[in-house]
């Protein structure tokens, strides 16, 4: 292995320390993968100087998939690279990775997310929409899940893809079935998000209420209460939205980890300020 390829291997490990499985695909996993680019020594220089040229020489194995995912994740985090020759080459490589059997289901989802974000940031709505449709088709045609965790992860991917593609109603029947089969608050939250995206705000409110009855932790309660507040606002019931946001502040105060607690508190405060500004 050349020194350059060895550097790429280190970078790929830093950004995807182990091959993920579908069970781990969620917002937290995605943010960790993106944030890990900061752990690579001088990632911008690494990408500019070597990625576009030397990644082409890598065998199309899982190492290539990991590198492609690392590359587009780092470009996504550095707006200065958007539209550069390196960005264009890395997007081509990431798109190629989507066609490889070496890419796990989880990696497919993260590649679609990164590529969609880059095309959206470039104001290339046609390409972004085409990616969202491919993303949704991939999630819909995946093999039947072998566990409840896989079902939850695939539901999340379907929801993200369908909202991006502008067809949230397409995944509502699947999410309704999951809510019936899996009695946890997250299934209700995903269904509520789909209802809200489809403009079915009354159904979104009801789904959030069912989720709150499923004994969520404080983080889950914040998620459901803020979602229900948004749906109430969309129906014009500002008083109900304010009650939910005040309850969300109480729930946020019970979150154990300080960074998560502070982030949740700030989110709810912004939403409350938006209600006041909208008066």
Protein Blocks (a to p, Z undefined) as FASTA:
>chain_A
ZZklmmmmmmmmmmmmbacdfklgcfklmmmmmmmmmmpghkllmmmmmmmmmmmmpccb
fklmmmmmmmmmmmmmmmklgopaklmmmmmmmmmmmmpcklcfklmmmmmmmmmmmmmm
nopaklmmmmmmmmmmmmmmgccdfbfklmmmmmmmmmmmmmmnopamlmmmmmmmmmmm
mccfklmmmmmmmmmmnopaklmmmmmmmmmmnopafklmmmmmmmmmmmmmmnopamlm
mmmmmmmmmmmmmpmblklmmmmmmmmmmmmmmmmmmZZ
